[in-house]
Amino acid sequence: NTEKAGPLLAAQGIFTVADTFALDHGWPKIPILISLGSLVTGTFLAMSILRSTMRMYRHAPDDADPVRMIYAMLMSRMIRFNAALYLTFLSILLLAIAAMSFV
């Protein structure tokens, strides 16, 4: 998932620019602000995937099973990536709704 988080962050940056453009040009504020909020939340989730994995081993007890630790880390990252992806999709959908109501 870490190799997917980078392109997702780039897309979120592009849509953040689109949201600020829409705010500056008088598009409906409520969907744009909700869109921007979901983008920021999704960005924080995507950035949390990129943390180092070594911290997990430094704080582990001696009898910890490394396979279970890796599985838990991968599941956590998968859930956060999917949540960030869905929040980004919601943001794009809200931006499209605002664009249709502006026209």
N, C-alpha and C positions, 0 to 999 in steps of 0.2 A: 504493500500500500504506500510505502514511502515514495516510490517512483511515480505514483499517481497523484500524490499530494502537490508536487511542484506545478504540473500543468493546471490543476484545480485552482491553486493560488493565483496563477497568471490569469485565468479566466475570471476569477473573482475581482482581480484588480481592474480588468477591462470593464466589467459591469459596474464597479464602483465609480469609475469615470463616467459611465453612461448615466448612472443615478444622479451624480452631481450636475451633469449637463442638464438633465431633465429638471432638477430643482431650480437651476439658474434660468431656465427658459419658461417657467411658469406652468409646468405640468402639474396635475393634481398632487398635492403634497402628501396626503395620507398613504396612498399605495407606495409612493416613492420612499417615504421615510420607513415604512415597514420593510420594504425591499432592502434598503440600506442597512437596517438593523439585522435582518436575516443574513445579509452578506458579511457583516462584521462578526456575527456569531459563528457563521460557517468558516470564516477565515481563522478565528481563534482555534476552532476544532481542527482544521487542516494543519495549522502550525503545531498543534500539540502532538501530531503524529511524528513530526520530524525530530523529536527529542532523542537523545542517545539511548541505546539499549544497555550500555554498561552499568548505568545506575541500578538497574534491576539486580545485577549480580553482586554489587557492593553491599547492598542492604539486605541480602537474603540470609536467612539462618543457614547453619551448616548442614542441616538435614533436609533442606528444601530440594524438591525434585526439579531439575532444570527443564525437563520436558513439559511439566505442568506450568512452570513459570513462563516458558516461551509461548505455550498455547494461550494462556491468559493474556499475555501481552498482545499476541496477534489478534485475538478476539476483540480486545479493547480497541485496538487501532482500527480494525475493520468496522466496528460500530461507529466510532468517531468519524471515519472517512465517509461512510454512508450517510450519516447525519449531516455532515458538511455538504455533501453532494446534493441531498434533498433540499437543504436550506438554500443552496445556490439556485436550484431549479425553481423553488418558490419565489426567489428574488427575481428571476428572469420572467416568470409568469406575471408577477405584479408589475414589472416594468412594461410588459406588453399590454396589460390591462390599462395602465396609465396612458400609454401611447395611443390606444384606441379611443379612450375617452377624451384625449386632448384634440384629436382630429375632428 
